[in-house]
Amino acid sequence: MPIVMTAPELRRARKRLGLQREELALKLNVTAQTVWRWEKGQTRMQGAAAELVRRLLEDKHAQDSAA
């Protein structure tokens, strides 16, 4: 089953990571326009990109817990 991230989940994740759309786009190797479309629900974020965002969140949580 592919990993899917909803538009609200992605917006919350990006904000928790403290990233602008352009910064997240660079990390995911996509355009800022693609991130915008995902966040607006125009297209669905799934697969490797969604997994990478989840891993970034896990790393952020681990860093916050260690501090």
Secondary structure, 3 states (H helix, E strand, C coil): CCCEECHHHHHHHHHHHCCCHHHHHHHHCCCHHHHHHHHHCCCCEECHHHHHHHHHHHHHHHHHHHC
